[in-house]
């Protein structure tokens, strides 16, 4: 497993934990409208990943169930362009350096 893969998976896990934590806090804190918006954002990201057959793990050389790869890729995409840009930047730094 390369350093780039480890970093990508670590960032994915961080994103999943943050999403889960934020959505739970919003639901329990009474901000259900924002929590639902977050869930819709995830659904849109996953739908777009499926529409484009996007799987971040394929170019990283990881063998993951293709559908799970697309769902996780959609979640990453739903985090926004800054998050994806940071991920690509960190992967690029580890593969170059």
C-alpha positions in Angstrom: 0.0 0.0 0.0 1.5 3.3 -1.0 1.6 6.5 1.1 -0.9 8.1 -1.3 -3.4 5.3 -0.7 -3.0 5.6 3.0 -3.5 9.3 2.9 -6.5 9.0 0.7 -8.2 6.5 2.9 -7.3 8.5 6.0 -8.9 11.6 4.5 -12.0 9.5 3.5 -12.4 8.2 7.1 -12.0 11.7 8.5 -14.7 13.0 6.1 -17.1 10.2 7.0 -16.6 10.7 10.7 -17.0 14.5 10.4 -20.2 14.1 8.3 -21.6 11.6 10.8 -20.8 13.8 13.7 -22.1 17.0 12.2 -25.3 15.4 11.0 -26.0 13.8 14.4 -25.2 17.1 16.2 -27.6 18.9 13.9 -30.4 16.4 14.4 -30.0 16.3 18.2 -29.4 20.0 18.4 -32.7 20.8 16.7 -31.2 22.0 13.4 -32.9 19.3 11.3 -33.2 21.5 8.2 -29.4 21.8 7.9 -29.0 18.1 8.7 -31.4 17.2 5.9 -29.5 19.6 3.6 -26.3 17.7 4.4 -27.9 14.3 3.7 -29.3 15.6 0.4 -25.8 16.9 -0.5 -24.4 13.4 0.1 -27.2 11.9 -2.0 -26.4 14.3 -4.9 -22.7 13.5 -4.7 -23.3 9.8 -4.8 -25.8 10.2 -7.7 -23.2 12.2 -9.6 -20.5 9.6 -8.9 -22.9 6.9 -10.3 -23.8 9.0 -13.3 -20.1 9.4 -14.2 -19.1 6.0 -13.1 -16.5 7.7 -10.8 -14.5 5.6 -8.5 -11.5 7.3 -6.8 -10.0 3.9 -5.7 -9.4 2.6 -9.3 -6.6 5.1 -10.1 -5.1 4.5 -6.7 -4.9 0.8 -7.5 -7.2 -0.4 -4.7 -9.5 -3.3 -5.2 -12.8 -2.2 -3.7 -16.3 -3.3 -4.7 -17.1 -0.9 -7.6 -20.4 0.2 -6.1 -18.9 0.9 -2.7 -16.1 2.8 -4.4 -18.6 5.0 -6.2 -20.6 5.6 -3.1 -17.4 6.6 -1.2 -16.3 8.7 -4.1 -19.7 10.5 -4.1 -19.3 11.2 -0.4 -15.9 12.7 -1.0 -17.2 14.8 -3.9 -20.1 16.0 -1.7 -17.7 17.5 0.8 -17.0 20.1 -1.9 -14.3 21.3 -4.2 -11.9 22.5 -1.4 -12.0 19.1 0.2 -11.3 17.3 -3.1 -8.6 19.8 -4.0 -6.9 19.2 -0.7 -7.1 15.5 -1.3 -5.6 15.7 -4.8 -2.9 18.1 -3.5 -1.9 15.7 -0.6 -1.9 12.7 -2.9 0.3 14.6 -5.4 2.8 15.7 -2.7 3.3 12.1 -1.5 3.7 10.7 -5.0 6.2 13.4 -6.1 8.2 13.6 -2.8 
